[in-house]
Protein backbone atom coordinates (compact mmCIF):
# COMPACT_ATOMS: atom_id res chain seq x y z
CA UNK A 1 0.00 0.00 0.00
CA UNK A 2 2.82 2.43 0.85
CA UNK A 3 4.40 2.20 -2.60
CA UNK A 4 0.96 2.75 -4.14
CA UNK A 5 0.56 5.97 -2.14
CA UNK A 6 4.01 7.02 -3.37
CA UNK A 7 2.93 6.43 -6.95
CA UNK A 8 -0.29 8.39 -6.44
CA UNK A 9 1.65 11.37 -5.08
CA UNK A 10 4.14 11.16 -7.93
CA UNK A 11 1.36 11.20 -10.52
CA UNK A 12 -0.37 14.08 -8.73
CA UNK A 13 2.77 16.22 -8.82
CA UNK A 14 3.55 15.13 -12.37
CA UNK A 15 0.14 16.42 -13.48
CA UNK A 16 1.20 19.82 -12.10
CA UNK A 17 3.98 19.86 -14.72
CA UNK A 18 6.94 19.60 -12.34
CA UNK A 19 8.66 16.77 -14.19
CA UNK A 20 8.05 18.40 -17.56
CA UNK A 21 9.90 21.50 -16.34
CA UNK A 22 13.05 19.48 -15.66
CA UNK A 23 12.54 18.99 -11.92
CA UNK A 24 13.49 15.60 -10.47
CA UNK A 25 10.88 14.04 -8.17
CA UNK A 26 12.37 11.55 -5.70
CA UNK A 27 11.42 9.81 -2.46
CA UNK A 28 14.93 9.77 -1.01
CA UNK A 29 15.88 10.91 2.48
CA UNK A 30 17.38 14.42 2.16
CA UNK A 31 20.60 13.71 4.04
CA UNK A 32 23.83 15.72 3.74
CA UNK A 33 25.38 13.02 1.55
CA UNK A 34 22.35 12.94 -0.73
CA UNK A 35 22.21 16.73 -1.14
CA UNK A 36 25.93 16.79 -2.02
CA UNK A 37 25.28 14.42 -4.95
CA UNK A 38 22.28 16.32 -6.29
CA UNK A 39 22.94 17.98 -9.66
CA UNK A 40 19.47 19.14 -10.78
CA UNK A 41 16.45 20.94 -9.28
CA UNK A 42 14.76 18.33 -7.11
CA UNK A 43 11.62 17.78 -5.07
CA UNK A 44 12.11 15.26 -2.26
CA UNK A 45 9.01 13.55 -0.82
CA UNK A 46 10.46 11.73 2.19
CA UNK A 47 8.29 9.32 4.19
CA UNK A 48 9.36 9.42 7.83
CA UNK A 49 6.40 8.20 9.92
CA UNK A 50 3.68 5.52 9.67
CA UNK A 51 0.92 5.25 12.28
CA UNK A 52 -2.36 3.37 12.39
CA UNK A 53 -5.60 5.29 12.80
CA UNK A 54 -6.92 2.93 15.48
CA UNK A 55 -10.24 4.75 15.65
CA UNK A 56 -11.15 3.38 12.21
CA UNK A 57 -10.33 -0.26 12.98
CA UNK A 58 -13.23 -2.67 12.44
CA UNK A 59 -13.83 -6.38 13.05
CA UNK A 60 -15.69 -9.12 11.18
CA UNK A 61 -15.45 -10.32 7.59
CA UNK A 62 -17.05 -9.46 4.26
CA UNK A 63 -17.99 -11.88 1.50
CA UNK A 64 -16.18 -11.86 -1.85
CA UNK A 65 -18.30 -12.87 -4.85
CA UNK A 66 -17.50 -13.89 -8.40
CA UNK A 67 -19.34 -12.59 -11.48
CA UNK A 68 -22.16 -15.09 -10.87
CA UNK A 69 -22.67 -13.92 -7.30
CA UNK A 70 -21.17 -17.06 -5.74
CA UNK A 71 -19.09 -16.61 -2.58
CA UNK A 72 -15.43 -17.27 -3.39
CA UNK A 73 -13.88 -16.09 -0.12
CA UNK A 74 -13.97 -13.72 2.82
CA UNK A 75 -11.90 -10.64 3.61
CA UNK A 76 -11.32 -8.84 6.87
CA UNK A 77 -11.96 -5.07 6.94
CA UNK A 78 -9.10 -2.80 5.82
CA UNK A 79 -6.97 -1.03 8.41
CA UNK A 80 -6.18 2.65 8.00
CA UNK A 81 -2.73 4.17 8.34
CA UNK A 82 -1.44 7.74 8.39
CA UNK A 83 1.71 8.28 6.33
CA UNK A 84 3.67 11.46 7.05
CA UNK A 85 6.00 12.94 4.44
CA UNK A 86 8.51 15.77 4.54
CA UNK A 87 8.38 17.60 1.18
CA UNK A 88 11.38 19.78 0.34
CA UNK A 89 12.75 21.62 -2.70
CA UNK A 90 16.44 21.59 -3.64
CA UNK A 91 18.10 24.10 -5.98
CA UNK A 92 21.14 26.37 -5.87
CA UNK A 93 19.15 29.40 -4.69
CA UNK A 94 16.58 29.76 -1.87
CA UNK A 95 14.34 31.86 -4.12
CA UNK A 96 14.07 29.00 -6.61
CA UNK A 97 13.40 26.51 -3.81
CA UNK A 98 10.55 28.66 -2.53
CA UNK A 99 9.10 28.91 -6.04
CA UNK A 100 9.16 25.13 -6.39
CA UNK A 101 7.61 24.64 -2.96
CA UNK A 102 4.85 27.07 -3.93
CA UNK A 103 4.05 25.00 -7.04
CA UNK A 104 4.06 21.79 -5.00
CA UNK A 105 1.81 23.31 -2.35
CA UNK A 106 -0.62 24.53 -5.02
CA UNK A 107 -0.83 21.01 -6.46
CA UNK A 108 -1.37 19.39 -3.05
CA UNK A 109 -4.09 21.73 -1.76
CA UNK A 110 -6.23 21.53 -4.90
CA UNK A 111 -7.92 18.42 -3.47
CA UNK A 112 -8.46 16.75 -0.13
CA UNK A 113 -8.11 13.27 -1.63
CA UNK A 114 -5.97 11.49 -4.16
CA UNK A 115 -8.07 11.31 -7.35
CA UNK A 116 -9.31 7.81 -8.10
CA UNK A 117 -7.66 7.87 -11.54
CA UNK A 118 -4.25 8.07 -9.82
CA UNK A 119 -4.77 5.05 -7.57
CA UNK A 120 -3.13 1.75 -8.48
CA UNK A 121 -2.93 -1.79 -7.13
CA UNK A 122 -4.82 -2.55 -3.92
CA UNK A 123 -5.88 1.09 -3.49
CA UNK A 124 -7.68 1.01 -6.84
CA UNK A 125 -9.18 -2.41 -6.05
CA UNK A 126 -10.60 -1.30 -2.70
CA UNK A 127 -12.10 1.86 -4.20
CA UNK A 128 -11.86 3.73 -0.88
CA UNK A 129 -10.97 7.38 -0.35
CA UNK A 130 -7.31 8.26 0.26
CA UNK A 131 -7.22 11.54 2.19
CA UNK A 132 -4.32 14.00 1.95
CA UNK A 133 -3.54 17.07 4.03
CA UNK A 134 -0.70 19.46 3.19
CA UNK A 135 0.73 21.92 5.73
CA UNK A 136 -2.08 21.20 8.16
CA UNK A 137 -2.16 21.62 11.94
CA UNK A 138 0.56 19.83 13.87
CA UNK A 139 -0.18 16.33 15.19
CA UNK A 140 1.47 13.88 17.50
CA UNK A 141 4.82 12.73 16.21
CA UNK A 142 8.32 14.05 15.60
CA UNK A 143 8.64 17.75 14.78
CA UNK A 144 10.37 18.99 11.63
CA UNK A 145 13.44 19.95 13.67
CA UNK A 146 13.62 16.42 15.10
CA UNK A 147 13.46 14.93 11.59
CA UNK A 148 16.21 17.21 10.31
CA UNK A 149 18.35 16.40 13.34
CA UNK A 150 17.94 12.66 12.68
CA UNK A 151 18.87 13.20 9.02
CA UNK A 152 22.02 15.09 9.99
CA UNK A 153 21.06 18.18 8.01
CA UNK A 154 20.18 21.79 8.66
CA UNK A 155 16.58 22.89 9.05
CA UNK A 156 15.02 24.31 5.88
CA UNK A 157 11.58 25.15 4.52
CA UNK A 158 9.40 22.04 4.10
CA UNK A 159 5.78 21.01 3.62
CA UNK A 160 4.35 18.56 6.14
CA UNK A 161 2.20 16.14 4.12
CA UNK A 162 -0.11 13.56 5.70
CA UNK A 163 -1.88 10.79 3.80
CA UNK A 164 -4.47 8.44 5.32
CA UNK A 165 -4.78 5.26 3.26
CA UNK A 166 -6.33 1.79 3.71
CA UNK A 167 -4.34 -1.42 3.91
CA UNK A 168 -6.37 -4.28 2.40
CA UNK A 169 -7.52 -6.94 4.87
CA UNK A 170 -6.50 -10.57 4.81
CA UNK A 171 -8.31 -12.78 2.32
CA UNK A 172 -9.40 -16.37 2.96
CA UNK A 173 -10.52 -18.50 0.04
CA UNK A 174 -13.78 -20.42 0.18
CA UNK A 175 -14.02 -24.04 -0.89
CA UNK A 176 -15.70 -24.86 -4.21
CA UNK A 177 -19.51 -25.02 -4.16
CA UNK A 178 -21.03 -28.47 -3.66
CA UNK A 179 -22.22 -29.96 -6.97
CA UNK A 180 -22.05 -33.67 -6.15
CA UNK A 181 -24.13 -35.91 -3.90
CA UNK A 182 -22.99 -37.86 -0.86
CA UNK A 183 -22.45 -41.62 -0.71
CA UNK A 184 -24.20 -43.43 2.14
CA UNK A 185 -22.78 -46.79 3.24
CA UNK A 186 -23.73 -49.11 6.08
CA UNK A 187 -21.46 -49.25 9.14
CA UNK A 188 -19.49 -52.43 9.92
CA UNK A 189 -21.36 -55.15 11.73
CA UNK A 190 -21.19 -55.46 15.51
CA UNK A 191 -18.76 -58.37 15.25
CA UNK A 192 -16.38 -56.22 13.18
CA UNK A 193 -17.04 -57.81 9.82
CA UNK A 194 -17.35 -55.40 6.92
CA UNK A 195 -20.76 -54.82 5.55
CA UNK A 196 -21.20 -55.75 1.90
CA UNK A 197 -22.94 -52.50 1.01
CA UNK A 198 -21.87 -50.74 -2.24
CA UNK A 199 -23.46 -47.59 -0.91
CA UNK A 200 -26.23 -45.38 -2.15
CA UNK A 201 -25.52 -42.00 -3.70
CA UNK A 202 -27.65 -39.06 -2.65
CA UNK A 203 -28.37 -36.52 -5.35
CA UNK A 204 -30.09 -33.20 -5.69
CA UNK A 205 -33.77 -33.48 -6.50
CA UNK A 206 -34.31 -33.38 -10.21
CA UNK A 207 -30.68 -33.96 -11.13
CA UNK A 208 -30.11 -35.66 -14.45
CA UNK A 209 -27.30 -36.72 -16.78
CA UNK A 210 -25.36 -38.77 -14.23
CA UNK A 211 -21.81 -39.77 -15.04
CA UNK A 212 -20.35 -43.26 -14.72
CA UNK A 213 -19.92 -42.87 -10.96
CA UNK A 214 -23.40 -41.53 -10.41
CA UNK A 215 -22.45 -37.86 -9.97
CA UNK A 216 -24.97 -35.28 -11.05
CA UNK A 217 -24.04 -32.95 -13.87
CA UNK A 218 -23.25 -29.42 -12.81
CA UNK A 219 -26.30 -27.21 -12.88
CA UNK A 220 -26.98 -23.54 -12.48
CA UNK A 221 -27.09 -22.57 -8.82
CA UNK A 222 -29.92 -20.43 -7.54
CA UNK A 223 -28.88 -17.26 -5.77
CA UNK A 224 -30.28 -16.44 -2.33
CA UNK A 225 -33.42 -14.27 -2.27
CA UNK A 226 -32.67 -10.61 -2.86
CA UNK A 227 -29.31 -11.22 -4.57
CA UNK A 228 -28.87 -11.00 -8.32
CA UNK A 229 -26.04 -11.84 -10.63
CA UNK A 230 -23.53 -9.07 -11.16
CA UNK A 231 -24.07 -7.18 -14.36
CA UNK A 232 -27.77 -8.06 -14.57
CA UNK A 233 -30.34 -5.29 -14.59
CA UNK A 234 -32.33 -4.68 -11.41
CA UNK A 235 -36.05 -5.24 -11.64
C-alpha positions in Angstrom: 0.0 0.0 0.0 2.8 2.4 0.8 4.4 2.2 -2.6 1.0 2.8 -4.1 0.6 6.0 -2.1 4.0 7.0 -3.4 2.9 6.4 -6.9 -0.3 8.4 -6.4 1.6 11.4 -5.1 4.1 11.2 -7.9 1.4 11.2 -10.5 -0.4 14.1 -8.7 2.8 16.2 -8.8 3.6 15.1 -12.4 0.1 16.4 -13.5 1.2 19.8 -12.1 4.0 19.9 -14.7 6.9 19.6 -12.3 8.7 16.8 -14.2 8.0 18.4 -17.6 9.9 21.5 -16.3 13.0 19.5 -15.7 12.5 19.0 -11.9 13.5 15.6 -10.5 10.9 14.0 -8.2 12.4 11.5 -5.7 11.4 9.8 -2.5 14.9 9.8 -1.0 15.9 10.9 2.5 17.4 14.4 2.2 20.6 13.7 4.0 23.8 15.7 3.7 25.4 13.0 1.6 22.3 12.9 -0.7 22.2 16.7 -1.1 25.9 16.8 -2.0 25.3 14.4 -4.9 22.3 16.3 -6.3 22.9 18.0 -9.7 19.5 19.1 -10.8 16.4 20.9 -9.3 14.8 18.3 -7.1 11.6 17.8 -5.1 12.1 15.3 -2.3 9.0 13.5 -0.8 10.5 11.7 2.2 8.3 9.3 4.2 9.4 9.4 7.8 6.4 8.2 9.9 3.7 5.5 9.7 0.9 5.2 12.3 -2.4 3.4 12.4 -5.6 5.3 12.8 -6.9 2.9 15.5 -10.2 4.8 15.7 -11.2 3.4 12.2 -10.3 -0.3 13.0 -13.2 -2.7 12.4 -13.8 -6.4 13.0 -15.7 -9.1 11.2 -15.5 -10.3 7.6 -17.1 -9.5 4.3 -18.0 -11.9 1.5 -16.2 -11.9 -1.9 -18.3 -12.9 -4.9 -17.5 -13.9 -8.4 -19.3 -12.6 -11.5 -22.2 -15.1 -10.9 -22.7 -13.9 -7.3 -21.2 -17.1 -5.7 -19.1 -16.6 -2.6 -15.4 -17.3 -3.4 -13.9 -16.1 -0.1 -14.0 -13.7 2.8 -11.9 -10.6 3.6 -11.3 -8.8 6.9 -12.0 -5.1 6.9 -9.1 -2.8 5.8 -7.0 -1.0 8.4 -6.2 2.6 8.0 -2.7 4.2 8.3 -1.4 7.7 8.4 1.7 8.3 6.3 3.7 11.5 7.1 6.0 12.9 4.4 8.5 15.8 4.5 8.4 17.6 1.2 11.4 19.8 0.3 12.8 21.6 -2.7 16.4 21.6 -3.6 18.1 24.1 -6.0 21.1 26.4 -5.9 19.1 29.4 -4.7 16.6 29.8 -1.9 14.3 31.9 -4.1 14.1 29.0 -6.6 13.4 26.5 -3.8 10.5 28.7 -2.5 9.1 28.9 -6.0 9.2 25.1 -6.4 7.6 24.6 -3.0 4.8 27.1 -3.9 4.1 25.0 -7.0 4.1 21.8 -5.0 1.8 23.3 -2.3 -0.6 24.5 -5.0 -0.8 21.0 -6.5 -1.4 19.4 -3.1 -4.1 21.7 -1.8 -6.2 21.5 -4.9 -7.9 18.4 -3.5 -8.5 16.8 -0.1 -8.1 13.3 -1.6 -6.0 11.5 -4.2 -8.1 11.3 -7.4 -9.3 7.8 -8.1 -7.7 7.9 -11.5 -4.3 8.1 -9.8 -4.8 5.1 -7.6 -3.1 1.8 -8.5 -2.9 -1.8 -7.1 -4.8 -2.6 -3.9 -5.9 1.1 -3.5 -7.7 1.0 -6.8 -9.2 -2.4 -6.1 -10.6 -1.3 -2.7 -12.1 1.9 -4.2 -11.9 3.7 -0.9 -11.0 7.4 -0.4 -7.3 8.3 0.3 -7.2 11.5 2.2 -4.3 14.0 1.9 -3.5 17.1 4.0 -0.7 19.5 3.2 0.7 21.9 5.7 -2.1 21.2 8.2 -2.2 21.6 11.9 0.6 19.8 13.9 -0.2 16.3 15.2 1.5 13.9 17.5 4.8 12.7 16.2 8.3 14.0 15.6 8.6 17.7 14.8 10.4 19.0 11.6 13.4 19.9 13.7 13.6 16.4 15.1 13.5 14.9 11.6 16.2 17.2 10.3 18.3 16.4 13.3 17.9 12.7 12.7 18.9 13.2 9.0 22.0 15.1 10.0 21.1 18.2 8.0 20.2 21.8 8.7 16.6 22.9 9.1 15.0 24.3 5.9 11.6 25.1 4.5 9.4 22.0 4.1 5.8 21.0 3.6 4.3 18.6 6.1 2.2 16.1 4.1 -0.1 13.6 5.7 -1.9 10.8 3.8 -4.5 8.4 5.3 -4.8 5.3 3.3 -6.3 1.8 3.7 -4.3 -1.4 3.9 -6.4 -4.3 2.4 -7.5 -6.9 4.9 -6.5 -10.6 4.8 -8.3 -12.8 2.3 -9.4 -16.4 3.0 -10.5 -18.5 0.0 -13.8 -20.4 0.2 -14.0 -24.0 -0.9 -15.7 -24.9 -4.2 -19.5 -25.0 -4.2 -21.0 -28.5 -3.7 -22.2 -30.0 -7.0 -22.0 -33.7 -6.2 -24.1 -35.9 -3.9 -23.0 -37.9 -0.9 -22.4 -41.6 -0.7 -24.2 -43.4 2.1 -22.8 -46.8 3.2 -23.7 -49.1 6.1 -21.5 -49.2 9.1 -19.5 -52.4 9.9 -21.4 -55.2 11.7 -21.2 -55.5 15.5 -18.8 -58.4 15.3 -16.4 -56.2 13.2 -17.0 -57.8 9.8 -17.3 -55.4 6.9 -20.8 -54.8 5.6 -21.2 -55.7 1.9 -22.9 -52.5 1.0 -21.9 -50.7 -2.2 -23.5 -47.6 -0.9 -26.2 -45.4 -2.1 -25.5 -42.0 -3.7 -27.7 -39.1 -2.6 -28.4 -36.5 -5.4 -30.1 -33.2 -5.7 -33.8 -33.5 -6.5 -34.3 -33.4 -10.2 -30.7 -34.0 -11.1 -30.1 -35.7 -14.4 -27.3 -36.7 -16.8 -25.4 -38.8 -14.2 -21.8 -39.8 -15.0 -20.3 -43.3 -14.7 -19.9 -42.9 -11.0 -23.4 -41.5 -10.4 -22.5 -37.9 -10.0 -25.0 -35.3 -11.0 -24.0 -33.0 -13.9 -23.2 -29.4 -12.8 -26.3 -27.2 -12.9 -27.0 -23.5 -12.5 -27.1 -22.6 -8.8 -29.9 -20.4 -7.5 -28.9 -17.3 -5.8 -30.3 -16.4 -2.3 -33.4 -14.3 -2.3 -32.7 -10.6 -2.9 -29.3 -11.2 -4.6 -28.9 -11.0 -8.3 -26.0 -11.8 -10.6 -23.5 -9.1 -11.2 -24.1 -7.2 -14.4 -27.8 -8.1 -14.6 -30.3 -5.3 -14.6 -32.3 -4.7 -11.4 -36.0 -5.2 -11.6 
